[in-house]
Amino acid sequence: MPNLDLISAVEAGEILGVSRDTVLRWASVPRLASVKLPGATGARVFERAEVLRLKSALDALAEQAEAATA
């Protein structure tokens, strides 16, 4: 089994520049893949690599939008 670098919704939000709630909404769409942990809380965790991939894609879209308005 691969050694995954899992992070919380709060940390994912910090990387992406959005709130924890937005990250959780994106996980339910699913715009961002997540794993629901067993137990009473059922917290969601995210692969750091997947979060960074989404950040890169969002940054590229923002650059395209900025270039289009310039």
JOGIGI-V156395 format. One line per field, one symbol per residue. burial: b if it has 16 or more other ideal C-beta (glycine too) atoms within 10 Angstrom, else e. A space follows every 50 residues. Layout:
burial=???
This chain:
burial=eeeeeebebebbbeebeeeeebbbebbeeeebebeeeeeeeeebbbbeeb beebeeeeeeeeeeeeeeee
